[in-house]
Amino acid sequence: MLLTWRRWRTGRPFWGGLAAVIAGAEICAIPLAPLKIMLQQGIAGIPSVLMGLVMIVMGLSAWFAPHYRGIAGVLTVLCAAAALVMSNLGGFLIGTVIGILGGSMIFAWQPVTPTGPEAPEAPGAAAAPGGGAPAPCEP
């Protein structure tokens, strides 16, 4: 069970997706205050909730569709940066910072290619003198 979880987690940008989900939930939760405060806030709370939901969806798409990691990472960073202006300083800066870090981790993640046995040298390939690695050039 633990090996299956580890294999699933390493096969996708897990930590970036987790950071995006946490940042989206934090940005989304700030404007969901008690009803008295929401009535005073009015329509200004809608962009906060929408940006938070987009960040949560992008974090989940990084987990369940890692081949869309490029667009998910870029959209997460853009929503986190826009939340800085449109949503209570991006969830009091915490959501923006975590969202930018998570989006950049999603965007930068690369799948690990399995390494197999090394291919044998081609018959006509010349080896380096001395049989080892070539010596570095000195200035």
DRENDO-1510 file (C-alpha; in Angstrom, 1 decimal, always signed):
<recs>
REC; n; res; u; v; w
REC; 1; MET; +0.0; +0.0; +0.0 .
REC; 2; LEU; +2.8; +2.4; +0.9 .
REC; 3; LEU; +4.7; +1.6; -2.2 .
REC; 4; THR; +1.6; +2.2; -4.4 .
REC; 5; TRP; +1.1; +5.6; -2.7 .
REC; 6; ARG; +4.8; +6.6; -3.2 .
REC; 7; ARG; +4.7; +5.5; -6.8 .
REC; 8; TRP; +1.5; +7.5; -7.4 .
REC; 9; ARG; +2.9; +10.6; -5.6 .
REC; 10; THR; +6.2; +10.6; -7.5 .
REC; 11; GLY; +4.5; +10.2; -10.8 .
REC; 12; ARG; +3.0; +13.7; -10.7 .
REC; 13; PRO; +3.6; +17.2; -9.3 .
REC; 14; PHE; +2.2; +16.3; -5.9 .
REC; 15; TRP; +3.7; +19.0; -3.7 .
REC; 16; GLY; +3.0; +21.8; -6.1 .
REC; 17; GLY; -0.6; +20.6; -6.5 .
REC; 18; LEU; -1.0; +20.4; -2.7 .
REC; 19; ALA; +0.3; +24.0; -2.3 .
REC; 20; ALA; -2.1; +25.2; -5.0 .
REC; 21; VAL; -5.1; +23.5; -3.3 .
REC; 22; ILE; -4.1; +24.9; +0.1 .
REC; 23; ALA; -3.6; +28.4; -1.4 .
REC; 24; GLY; -6.9; +28.3; -3.3 .
REC; 25; ALA; -8.8; +27.1; -0.2 .
REC; 26; GLU; -7.2; +29.9; +1.9 .
REC; 27; ILE; -8.0; +32.6; -0.7 .
REC; 28; CYS; -11.5; +31.2; -1.1 .
REC; 29; ALA; -12.2; +31.0; +2.7 .
REC; 30; ILE; -11.2; +34.6; +3.6 .
REC; 31; PRO; -14.3; +36.3; +2.0 .
REC; 32; LEU; -16.7; +33.6; +3.3 .
REC; 33; ALA; -17.2; +35.5; +6.5 .
REC; 34; PRO; -20.4; +35.7; +8.6 .
REC; 35; LEU; -23.5; +36.9; +6.7 .
REC; 36; LYS; -23.3; +40.5; +8.3 .
REC; 37; ILE; -19.8; +41.0; +6.9 .
REC; 38; MET; -20.7; +39.4; +3.5 .
REC; 39; LEU; -23.6; +41.8; +3.0 .
REC; 40; GLN; -21.3; +44.7; +3.6 .
REC; 41; GLN; -18.7; +43.3; +1.2 .
REC; 42; GLY; -21.2; +42.8; -1.6 .
REC; 43; ILE; -20.1; +41.7; -5.0 .
REC; 44; ALA; -16.4; +42.2; -4.2 .
REC; 45; GLY; -16.3; +38.7; -2.7 .
REC; 46; ILE; -17.2; +36.9; -5.9 .
REC; 47; PRO; -13.8; +37.2; -7.6 .
REC; 48; SER; -12.1; +35.9; -4.5 .
REC; 49; VAL; -14.2; +32.8; -4.5 .
REC; 50; LEU; -13.8; +32.2; -8.2 .
REC; 51; MET; -10.0; +32.6; -8.1 .
REC; 52; GLY; -9.7; +30.3; -5.2 .
REC; 53; LEU; -11.8; +27.7; -7.0 .
REC; 54; VAL; -9.7; +28.0; -10.1 .
REC; 55; MET; -6.6; +27.4; -8.1 .
REC; 56; ILE; -8.1; +24.4; -6.4 .
REC; 57; VAL; -9.1; +22.9; -9.8 .
REC; 58; MET; -5.6; +23.6; -11.2 .
REC; 59; GLY; -4.0; +21.8; -8.2 .
REC; 60; LEU; -6.3; +18.8; -8.7 .
REC; 61; SER; -5.6; +18.7; -12.4 .
REC; 62; ALA; -1.9; +18.6; -11.6 .
REC; 63; TRP; -2.6; +15.5; -9.6 .
REC; 64; PHE; -5.0; +13.7; -11.9 .
REC; 65; ALA; -3.8; +14.9; -15.3 .
REC; 66; PRO; -0.1; +15.7; -14.9 .
REC; 67; HIS; +0.4; +16.1; -18.7 .
REC; 68; TYR; -1.5; +19.5; -18.3 .
REC; 69; ARG; +1.1; +20.7; -15.8 .
REC; 70; GLY; +2.3; +23.6; -17.9 .
REC; 71; ILE; -1.1; +25.3; -18.2 .
REC; 72; ALA; -2.0; +24.4; -14.7 .
REC; 73; GLY; +1.1; +26.0; -13.3 .
REC; 74; VAL; +0.8; +29.2; -15.3 .
REC; 75; LEU; -2.9; +29.6; -14.4 .
REC; 76; THR; -2.1; +29.0; -10.7 .
REC; 77; VAL; +0.6; +31.7; -10.7 .
REC; 78; LEU; -1.7; +34.1; -12.6 .
REC; 79; CYS; -4.6; +33.6; -10.2 .
REC; 80; ALA; -2.4; +33.9; -7.2 .
REC; 81; ALA; -0.9; +37.2; -8.5 .
REC; 82; ALA; -4.4; +38.5; -9.4 .
REC; 83; ALA; -5.6; +37.6; -5.9 .
REC; 84; LEU; -3.1; +40.0; -4.5 .
REC; 85; VAL; -5.1; +42.9; -6.0 .
REC; 86; MET; -8.6; +41.5; -6.0 .
REC; 87; SER; -8.9; +39.4; -2.9 .
REC; 88; ASN; -7.8; +41.0; +0.5 .
REC; 89; LEU; -4.2; +41.1; -0.5 .
REC; 90; GLY; -4.3; +37.5; -1.7 .
REC; 91; GLY; -5.6; +36.1; +1.5 .
REC; 92; PHE; -3.4; +38.4; +3.6 .
REC; 93; LEU; -0.3; +37.5; +1.4 .
REC; 94; ILE; -0.3; +33.9; +2.6 .
REC; 95; GLY; -2.5; +32.6; -0.3 .
REC; 96; THR; -0.5; +34.5; -2.9 .
REC; 97; VAL; +2.9; +33.4; -1.7 .
REC; 98; ILE; +1.8; +29.7; -1.4 .
REC; 99; GLY; +0.0; +29.9; -4.7 .
REC; 100; ILE; +3.0; +31.3; -6.6 .
REC; 101; LEU; +5.3; +28.7; -5.1 .
REC; 102; GLY; +2.8; +25.9; -5.8 .
REC; 103; GLY; +2.2; +27.0; -9.4 .
REC; 104; SER; +5.9; +27.3; -10.1 .
REC; 105; MET; +6.5; +23.8; -8.6 .
REC; 106; ILE; +3.7; +22.5; -10.9 .
REC; 107; PHE; +5.2; +24.2; -13.9 .
REC; 108; ALA; +8.8; +23.1; -13.2 .
REC; 109; TRP; +8.0; +19.4; -12.5 .
REC; 110; GLN; +9.3; +16.9; -15.0 .
REC; 111; PRO; +8.3; +13.2; -15.1 .
REC; 112; VAL; +11.1; +10.8; -14.2 .
REC; 113; THR; +12.1; +8.5; -17.1 .
REC; 114; PRO; +13.0; +5.0; -16.0 .
REC; 115; THR; +16.7; +4.3; -16.4 .
REC; 116; GLY; +17.5; +1.0; -17.9 .
REC; 117; PRO; +20.8; -0.8; -18.6 .
REC; 118; GLU; +23.2; +1.4; -20.5 .
REC; 119; ALA; +23.3; +0.8; -24.2 .
REC; 120; PRO; +26.5; -0.9; -25.5 .
REC; 121; GLU; +28.8; +1.3; -27.5 .
REC; 122; ALA; +28.6; +1.4; -31.3 .
REC; 123; PRO; +31.2; -0.8; -32.9 .
REC; 124; GLY; +32.9; +2.2; -34.7 .
REC; 125; ALA; +32.9; +4.5; -31.7 .
REC; 126; ALA; +36.3; +5.6; -30.5 .
REC; 127; ALA; +37.0; +5.5; -26.8 .
REC; 128; ALA; +38.7; +8.3; -25.0 .
REC; 129; PRO; +42.5; +7.9; -24.6 .
REC; 130; GLY; +43.3; +6.0; -21.4 .
REC; 131; GLY; +39.9; +4.4; -21.3 .
REC; 132; GLY; +38.4; +6.9; -18.9 .
REC; 133; ALA; +36.6; +10.2; -19.2 .
REC; 134; PRO; +38.4; +12.9; -21.2 .
REC; 135; ALA; +40.5; +15.3; -19.2 .
REC; 136; PRO; +39.1; +18.8; -18.7 .
REC; 137; CYS; +40.6; +21.6; -20.7 .
REC; 138; GLU; +42.7; +24.0; -18.7 .
REC; 139; PRO; +42.9; +27.7; -19.6 .
</recs>
